[in-house]
Amino acid sequence: GVGAARAGNLTFMVGGVEQEFDAAKELLTCMGSNVIYCGEVGTGQAAKICNNMLLAISMIGTAEAMNLGIR
């Protein structure tokens, strides 16, 4: 989010050639506190999608519990 970006606390999940990741890591650490190498091209994006799906499931569960409590 915007707050994490301003604070330099972003997490980067990166896929690609490992040597290129090593070269880019120094720049990424200027913007984020967590830089994770995930493997070949596309794996960083897959990891982010999985993370977002898990967050969405958690948010849906919280909303359902609140709805049940209100009823």
C-alpha positions in Angstrom: 0.0 0.0 0.0 0.9 3.7 -0.1 1.9 3.8 3.6 4.3 0.9 3.2 5.8 2.5 0.1 6.4 5.8 1.8 8.0 4.0 4.8 10.1 1.8 2.5 8.5 -1.3 3.9 7.3 -2.9 0.7 7.8 -6.6 0.0 9.1 -7.7 -3.4 8.5 -11.2 -4.6 10.8 -11.5 -7.6 11.1 -14.1 -10.3 13.8 -14.2 -13.0 17.3 -15.2 -13.7 19.1 -15.3 -10.3 22.1 -13.3 -11.5 19.8 -10.5 -12.6 17.9 -10.7 -9.3 21.2 -10.3 -7.5 22.0 -7.2 -9.6 18.5 -5.6 -8.9 18.3 -6.5 -5.3 20.3 -3.5 -4.1 17.8 -1.1 -5.8 14.8 -3.0 -4.5 16.0 -2.8 -0.9 15.9 1.0 -1.3 12.2 0.7 -1.7 11.3 -2.3 0.4 12.4 -4.2 3.5 11.7 -7.7 2.2 13.1 -8.8 -1.2 12.4 -12.5 -1.8 13.8 -14.5 -4.8 11.1 -16.9 -5.9 12.7 -18.7 -8.8 12.3 -18.5 -12.6 10.3 -15.8 -14.5 6.7 -15.7 -13.3 7.2 -17.3 -9.9 7.3 -13.9 -8.1 4.0 -13.0 -9.7 2.5 -16.4 -8.7 3.7 -15.9 -5.1 2.0 -12.5 -5.0 -1.2 -13.9 -6.4 -1.2 -16.6 -3.7 -0.5 -14.1 -1.0 -3.4 -11.8 -2.2 -5.8 -14.8 -2.4 -4.9 -15.8 1.2 -5.5 -12.2 2.3 -8.9 -12.1 0.5 -9.9 -15.4 2.1 -9.0 -13.9 5.5 -11.0 -10.8 4.9 -14.0 -12.7 3.7 -13.9 -14.8 6.8 -13.8 -11.7 9.0 -16.7 -10.1 7.2 -18.8 -13.3 7.5 -18.0 -13.5 11.2 -19.0 -9.9 11.7 -22.2 -10.4 9.7 -23.1 -13.5 11.8 -22.4 -11.5 15.0 -24.6 -8.7 13.9 -27.5 -11.0 13.1 
